[in-house]
Amino acid sequence: MSDYDSLQPSAVWKIFGEMSKIPRGSGDETAVQAMFEAWAVKRGLGVKRDEVGNLLISIPATPGHERAPALLIQGHVDMVCEKNAATQHDFTTDPIKLVVEQDWLTADGTTLGADNGIGVAMGLAIADEPSVIHGPVEVLLTVDEERGLTGAAGVQAGFFTAKQMINLDSEEDTAVFVGCAGGRDTEYVVPNRGTRAPRNGVARKVMVSGLKGGHSGLDIHRNRGNAIKIVVRALQAASAEMDLRLVDIDGGSMRNAIPREASTRVVVPREISRRFKNLVDQTIARIKAEELAGSDDGLEWKVSSVKAPRCFGLASSKRTLDLLAAIPNGVCAMSQDLADLVETSTNLGVVKTERNRVRIVNCSRSSVMSTLDGLVAQMRAIGDLADAATEQPPGYPGWQPNLDSRLLAVTKKAYAAAFGSEPELKAIHAGLECGLLTEKYPQLDIVSFGPNITGAHSPDERVQISSVQRIWKLLSEILGELARG
């Protein structure tokens, strides 16, 4: 940890290091929020918690700047919990093992949690860095962002007072983000009508691994493999030539992460079990060579013998595989307004066999709400055709750009002062909490920015150390500009 302890700005990295010791997967934020409450009380800061677990910490202005307009700084404390198959790590108990690699901070075989822990650390570090001049600052720490932004959805009108806000949940330090996509999930449940495996049947396991995965919004256009889709395609190739009965199928762990691994057990006729392996091998080898070359070259797979006394019936197996095959996955449309921006996408994120049922979770996004509505309706129609129980919880709205924003003008001026150039203005194909907060606070003026983070939502996640320094400098410049009025 000696290399980590020397990182600058020290106030930011110290807070992030303390966060990394405490489990904070989505839905498991109680301990980390309690730590931040104690942190605030120790410093004499105002702190309050709302009904869903969000915290608001109030940092008083630098003396002489009490009359400056209040600024809200916002980030989410939860993280995506993903690990490599060979990594021994319990996200409910174990600390994240931080690793410094030259100009990057990463974790040992797991997600790092820089999304959005580094933004949270920056907001709170204002209280511990006397050299930063600022007016009144409120820091909003939301929960459960990664599972569906439910923390931000639960923020009630009047919880904070600021009318301008910086969201620190972006991942590109040359850009200021002014808009984001909205999103909605679809969950299917398919009954599993189990039966005894045929006497002439043998069980085989197919395991797909080695894929890059990534964020289902930020990385969806990179043509990375979806492990669930690859397994399903291999099974469908085999089922075209033989009776194939599912035992189980499991893949992915988060709705908003591209699945890196998936596995299935099936029962096939003993006399053509070798043909089953050949078909699986041929199908996946073609996908690797023809579709993923140069974008996801690490794809690996294995077919092995296992035991399975029970399985799905033929009809249940076919219905489940047909549903998984029919669900769209990947980029659906590109923006007509902003170059290289994905407009609409969908991610088949999770499939899990749970005793007498198979559960499937899909995450859809779009910056055009009517298009999102149409995609969600398509998802329901697919479920209806498969006779699956389909649930579609309320989604979250997009955040519409306001290029006349006063805070944006201040941010551009501060960026130019800090770095001698203009920032890029962008929208992001991911769900930021900004849209939900503007529903409750329609006059809230918002910008979003953050340091360079790559591999979010995967064990390849890392944050650039020098970029954190750049964003800290930018944040300090903006705070000073606002304080001076």
C-alpha positions in Angstrom: 0.0 0.0 0.0 3.0 2.3 0.2 2.6 3.3 -3.5 -1.1 4.0 -2.9 -0.4 6.1 0.2 1.8 8.5 -1.8 -0.9 9.3 -4.4 -2.1 12.9 -4.9 -4.5 14.6 -4.1 -4.0 12.8 -0.8 -7.4 13.8 0.6 -9.2 12.1 -2.3 -7.2 8.9 -2.2 -7.4 8.6 1.5 -11.2 8.6 1.4 -11.3 6.2 -1.5 -9.0 3.8 0.3 -11.3 3.8 3.3 -14.3 3.1 1.1 -12.5 0.2 -0.5 -12.2 -1.6 2.8 -16.0 -1.8 3.2 -18.4 -3.9 1.2 -20.7 -1.7 -0.9 -22.4 -3.8 -3.6 -25.8 -2.5 -4.7 -28.3 -3.0 -1.9 -25.5 -3.5 0.7 -24.5 0.1 1.4 -25.5 0.3 5.1 -21.9 0.0 6.4 -20.3 2.5 4.0 -23.1 5.0 4.6 -22.6 4.6 8.4 -18.9 5.2 7.9 -19.6 8.5 6.0 -22.1 9.6 8.7 -19.4 9.1 11.4 -16.9 10.8 9.1 -19.2 13.9 8.8 -20.0 14.0 12.6 -16.3 13.8 13.5 -15.8 17.0 11.3 -18.8 18.8 12.7 -20.6 18.7 9.4 -24.3 18.6 8.9 -25.6 15.2 7.9 -29.0 13.6 7.3 -30.3 10.4 5.8 -33.5 9.9 3.9 -35.9 6.9 3.9 -34.1 5.0 1.2 -30.6 5.4 2.7 -29.2 8.4 0.7 -27.0 10.7 2.7 -26.7 14.5 2.5 -23.5 16.0 4.0 -23.3 19.8 4.3 -19.9 21.4 4.1 -19.9 25.1 5.2 -18.4 27.8 2.9 -14.9 29.0 3.2 -15.0 32.0 5.5 -16.0 35.1 3.5 -17.9 33.1 0.9 -21.0 32.2 2.9 -23.3 34.2 0.5 -22.2 32.3 -2.6 -24.9 30.1 -4.1 -25.0 26.6 -2.8 -23.6 23.8 -5.0 -24.7 20.1 -4.8 -22.1 17.5 -5.6 -23.5 14.1 -6.3 -22.3 10.5 -6.6 -23.4 7.0 -5.8 -21.7 4.9 -3.2 -22.6 1.4 -4.5 -20.5 -0.5 -7.0 -20.8 -3.4 -9.5 -19.4 -6.6 -7.9 -17.7 -8.6 -10.7 -14.7 -10.9 -10.3 -12.6 -13.3 -12.5 -13.6 -16.9 -12.2 -10.2 -17.8 -10.6 -10.4 -14.9 -8.0 -11.2 -15.8 -4.4 -13.2 -12.9 -3.2 -16.4 -12.4 -1.1 -17.9 -9.0 -1.9 -20.0 -9.1 1.3 -17.0 -9.3 3.6 -13.7 -8.8 1.8 -12.0 -5.4 1.1 -11.1 -4.5 -2.5 -7.3 -5.1 -3.0 -5.9 -2.0 -4.6 -3.1 -2.2 -7.1 -1.0 0.7 -8.5 0.2 0.1 -12.0 2.2 3.1 -13.1 -0.4 5.8 -13.8 -3.4 3.6 -13.1 -5.1 2.2 -10.1 -6.8 -1.1 -10.5 -8.0 -4.0 -8.3 -6.7 -7.6 -7.9 -9.1 -9.7 -10.0 -12.3 -7.7 -9.1 -14.1 -4.6 -10.1 -12.4 -1.5 -8.5 -15.4 0.6 -7.6 -13.9 3.8 -9.0 -17.3 3.9 -10.6 -18.5 5.9 -8.7 -16.3 5.8 -5.5 -13.7 8.2 -6.9 -16.4 10.8 -7.5 -17.7 10.3 -4.0 -14.2 10.7 -2.6 -13.7 14.0 -4.5 -16.9 15.5 -3.3 -16.1 14.7 0.4 -12.4 15.7 0.1 -13.5 19.3 -0.2 -14.1 19.3 3.5 -10.5 18.1 4.2 -8.6 20.3 1.8 -8.3 23.9 3.2 -6.7 25.2 0.0 -9.9 24.8 -2.0 -12.0 28.0 -1.9 -15.8 27.3 -2.1 -19.2 28.5 -1.1 -21.8 26.3 0.7 -21.5 22.7 -0.6 -24.0 19.8 -0.2 -22.7 16.3 -1.0 -25.5 13.9 -2.0 -24.4 10.2 -1.7 -27.0 8.0 -3.3 -27.5 4.2 -3.0 -28.4 1.4 -5.4 -27.6 3.3 -8.6 -26.2 0.2 -10.4 -29.4 -1.9 -10.0 -31.7 0.8 -11.3 -31.0 4.2 -9.8 -33.5 3.6 -7.0 -31.6 5.8 -4.6 -31.9 8.8 -6.8 -35.6 7.9 -7.5 -36.2 8.0 -3.8 -34.8 11.5 -3.2 -37.7 13.7 -2.1 -38.3 17.4 -2.9 -36.7 19.6 -0.2 -34.0 17.1 0.8 -31.3 19.5 -0.5 -31.3 23.3 -1.1 -28.8 23.8 -3.9 -30.1 24.8 -7.4 -26.9 23.8 -9.3 -25.3 20.4 -9.3 -22.1 18.7 -10.4 -22.5 14.9 -11.0 -19.1 13.2 -10.7 -20.1 9.9 -12.4 -18.6 10.4 -15.8 -15.5 8.7 -17.1 -13.7 10.9 -19.6 -11.6 13.8 -18.5 -11.6 15.8 -21.7 -15.4 16.0 -21.8 -18.2 17.7 -19.9 -21.4 15.7 -20.2 -24.7 17.6 -20.6 -27.2 14.7 -21.3 -27.7 11.0 -20.8 -30.0 8.1 -21.9 -33.0 6.9 -20.1 -33.5 3.2 -19.4 -35.9 0.4 -18.5 -35.5 -3.2 -17.5 -37.4 -6.3 -18.5 -37.4 -9.4 -16.4 -38.8 -12.8 -17.6 -39.5 -15.8 -15.6 -39.9 -19.1 -17.5 -41.3 -22.1 -15.6 -39.1 -25.2 -15.6 -41.2 -28.3 -16.0 -38.6 -30.8 -14.7 -38.5 -34.5 -15.5 -36.2 -37.5 -15.1 -33.3 -37.6 -17.6 -33.8 -40.2 -20.4 -32.0 -43.5 -19.8 -30.1 -43.1 -23.1 -29.1 -39.6 -22.3 -25.7 -38.2 -21.1 -25.1 -34.8 -19.5 -22.6 -32.3 -20.9 -21.5 -28.9 -19.5 -20.7 -26.0 -21.8 -18.7 -23.2 -20.2 -17.9 -19.9 -22.0 -15.4 -17.5 -20.4 -12.5 -15.1 -21.2 -14.6 -12.3 -22.6 -14.0 -8.6 -21.8 -17.5 -7.7 -20.6 -17.9 -4.1 -19.7 -20.5 -1.4 -19.1 -23.7 -2.1 -21.0 -24.1 1.6 -21.9 -20.5 2.8 -22.3 -19.1 -0.3 -24.0 -22.2 -1.7 -25.9 -20.8 -0.4 -29.2 -17.4 -2.1 -28.9 -18.7 -5.4 -30.4 -17.8 -7.4 -27.4 -19.1 -10.9 -27.0 -22.1 -11.6 -24.8 -21.4 -15.0 -23.1 -25.1 -15.8 -22.7 -25.8 -15.3 -26.4 -22.8 -17.4 -27.4 -23.9 -20.3 -25.2 -27.5 -20.1 -26.6 -26.3 -20.0 -30.2 -24.2 -23.1 -29.6 -27.1 -25.0 -28.0 -29.4 -24.0 -30.8 -27.0 -25.3 -33.4 -27.0 -28.6 -31.6 -30.7 -28.8 -31.0 -31.3 -28.5 -34.7 -29.9 -32.0 -35.0 -30.8 -33.8 -31.8 -33.1 -33.8 -28.8 -31.5 -31.4 -26.3 -32.8 -31.0 -22.7 -31.6 -28.2 -20.5 -30.6 -29.0 -16.9 -29.7 -25.4 -16.2 -28.3 -22.2 -17.8 -26.6 -19.4 -15.9 -24.7 -16.3 -17.0 -24.0 -12.7 -16.1 -24.5 -11.1 -12.7 -25.7 -7.6 -13.4 -28.3 -6.2 -15.7 -26.0 -3.4 -16.8 -22.8 -5.4 -17.3 -22.1 -7.3 -20.6 -21.9 -10.9 -19.5 -18.3 -12.2 -19.5 -19.1 -15.8 -18.5 -21.9 -18.3 -18.9 -22.5 -22.0 -18.5 -25.1 -24.6 -19.1 -25.7 -28.3 -18.5 -27.7 -30.3 -21.0 -28.8 -33.9 -21.6 -28.3 -35.2 -25.1 -28.6 -38.7 -26.6 -25.6 -40.9 -25.7 -25.1 -42.2 -29.2 -24.5 -38.7 -30.7 -22.9 -37.0 -27.8 -19.7 -36.6 -29.7 -21.6 -34.8 -32.5 -23.0 -32.4 -29.8 -19.4 -31.4 -28.8 -18.4 -31.0 -32.5 -21.4 -28.7 -33.1 -20.7 -26.6 -30.0 -17.0 -26.3 -30.9 -17.7 -25.4 -34.5 -20.3 -22.7 -33.6 -18.2 -21.0 -31.0 -15.0 -21.2 -33.0 -16.8 -19.4 -35.9 -18.1 -16.7 -33.6 -14.6 -16.1 -32.3 -13.0 -16.0 -35.7 -15.6 -14.2 -37.7 -17.4 -11.9 -35.2 -15.1 -11.2 -32.3 -11.6 -11.0 -34.0 -9.9 -7.9 -32.8 -12.7 -6.9 -30.4 -12.9 -9.8 -27.9 -10.1 -12.3 -28.8 -9.9 -13.9 -25.3 -13.1 -16.0 -25.8 -12.6 -19.5 -24.4 -15.0 -22.5 -24.1 -15.0 -26.0 -22.7 -17.3 -29.0 -23.2 -17.1 -31.5 -20.4 -19.0 -34.6 -19.0 -21.1 -34.2 -15.9 -23.9 -36.0 -14.1 -27.5 -34.8 -14.1 -30.4 -37.1 -13.1 -33.1 -34.6 -13.9 -33.6 -32.0 -16.6 -36.2 -29.8 -18.4 -38.6 -31.4 -20.8 -38.1 -31.0 -24.5 -40.8 -28.3 -24.8 -39.5 -26.3 -21.8 -36.0 -26.5 -23.1 -37.0 -25.3 -26.5 -39.1 -22.5 -25.2 -36.3 -21.2 -22.9 -33.7 -21.3 -25.6 -36.0 -19.7 -28.2 -36.8 -16.9 -25.8 -33.1 -16.3 -25.1 -32.3 -16.3 -28.8 -35.2 -13.9 -29.6 -34.2 -11.2 -27.1 -32.3 -8.5 -29.0 -28.8 -7.6 -27.8 -26.4 -4.8 -28.6 -26.8 -1.5 -30.5 -30.2 -0.9 -32.0 -29.7 2.7 -33.4 -27.1 5.5 -33.5 -27.9 9.1 -32.7 -28.8 11.4 -35.7 -27.8 14.4 -33.7 -24.4 13.6 -32.1 -21.6 11.9 -33.9 -20.7 8.4 -32.6 -23.3 8.4 -29.8 -25.4 5.3 -29.4 -29.0 6.3 -29.3 -30.7 3.0 -28.4 -29.3 -0.3 -27.2 -30.3 -3.4 -25.1 -28.2 -5.8 -23.0 -29.1 -9.4 -22.1 -27.5 -9.2 -18.7 -28.5 -12.1 -16.6 -29.9 -15.6 -16.9 -30.2 -17.8 -13.8 -31.8 -21.1 -13.2 -33.6 -21.1 -9.8 -35.2 -24.5 -9.0 -38.4 -24.6 -10.9 -37.8 -21.5 -13.1 -35.4 -19.6 -15.3 -35.0 -15.9 -14.6 -33.8 -13.6 -17.4 -33.0 -9.9 -16.9 -32.5 -7.4 -19.8 -31.5 -3.7 -19.7 -32.6 -1.3 -22.4 -31.5 2.3 -23.0 -32.3 5.2 -25.3 -31.9 8.9 -25.4 -35.2 9.1 -27.3 -38.0 8.2 -25.0 -40.5 7.2 -27.7 -38.0 4.8 -29.1 -37.4 3.3 -25.6 -41.1 2.8 -25.2 -41.2 0.9 -28.5 -38.3 -1.3 -27.5 -39.9 -2.1 -24.1 -43.1 -3.0 -25.9 -41.1 -5.3 -28.2 -39.6 -7.0 -25.2 -43.0 -7.6 -23.7 -44.3 -9.1 -26.9 -41.3 -11.5 -27.1 -42.1 -12.6 -23.5 -45.8 -13.0 -24.4 -44.9 -15.2 -27.4 -42.8 -17.4 -25.2 -45.6 -17.6 -22.5 -43.1 -16.2 -20.0 -44.1 -14.1 -17.0 -42.9 -10.6 -17.8 -42.2 -7.7 -15.5 -41.1 -4.2 -16.5 -40.5 -2.0 -13.5 -40.6 1.8 -13.9 -37.5 3.0 -15.6 -35.6 6.3 -15.3 -35.8 9.3 -17.6 -33.1 10.7 -19.8 -31.4 14.0 -19.0 -31.9 16.6 -21.8 -29.0 18.9 -22.6 -29.3 22.6 -21.7 -26.5 24.4 -23.6 -27.6 27.8 -22.1 -26.8 26.5 -18.6 -25.1 29.1 -16.3 -23.2 26.3 -14.6 -22.0 24.9 -17.9 -20.7 28.4 -18.8 -18.8 28.5 -15.5 -17.5 25.0 -16.1 -16.2 25.8 -19.6 -14.5 28.9 -18.2 -12.9 27.0 -15.4 -11.8 24.2 -17.8 -10.1 26.8 -20.1 -8.4 28.4 -17.1 -7.1 25.1 -15.8 -6.0 23.4 -19.1 -5.9 26.1 -21.8 -8.5 24.5 -24.0 -12.2 24.0 -24.3 -13.8 20.7 -23.1 -15.8 18.5 -25.4 -19.5 18.7 -24.7 -21.1 15.3 -24.9 -24.1 13.2 -24.0 -23.6 9.7 -22.6 -25.3 6.4 -23.4 -25.6 5.4 -19.8 -28.0 6.1 -17.0 -26.9 9.0 -14.8 -29.0 10.1 -11.9 -29.4 13.6 -13.3 -32.6 12.9 -15.1 -34.3 11.5 -12.0 -33.2 14.4 -9.8 -34.5 17.0 -12.3 -37.9 15.3 -12.1 -38.1 16.3 -8.4 -36.1 19.6 -8.9 -37.0 20.9 -12.4 -34.9 24.1 -12.0 -31.7 22.1 -11.1 -28.8 23.2 -13.3 -26.5 20.3 -13.9 -23.2 19.3 -15.5 -21.3 16.0 -15.2 -17.7 15.1 -15.5 -15.1 12.8 -14.0 -11.6 11.2 -14.4 -10.7 8.6 -17.0 -12.1 5.2 -16.0 -11.8 2.2 -18.3 -13.3 -1.3 -18.0 -16.2 -0.2 -15.7 -18.4 -3.1 -14.5 -15.7 -5.6 -15.1 -12.5 -6.9 -13.3 -10.5 -4.8 -15.9 -11.8 -1.6 -14.3 -9.1 1.0 -13.6 -8.9 4.7 -13.0 -6.0 7.0 -14.2 -4.2 8.6 -11.4 -3.1 11.7 -13.3 -6.6 12.1 -14.6 -7.9 12.3 -11.0 -5.5 15.1 -10.4 -6.8 16.9 -13.5 -10.5 16.6 -12.4 -9.6 17.6 -8.9 -8.0 20.8 -10.4 -11.1 21.4 -12.5 -13.5 20.9 -9.6 -11.4 23.3 -7.5 -11.4 25.9 -10.2 -15.2 25.7 -10.5 -15.7 25.9 -6.8 -13.5 29.0 -6.7 -15.3 30.6 -9.6 -18.7 30.0 -8.0 -17.5 31.3 -4.6 -16.3 34.5 -6.1 -19.7 34.9 -7.7 
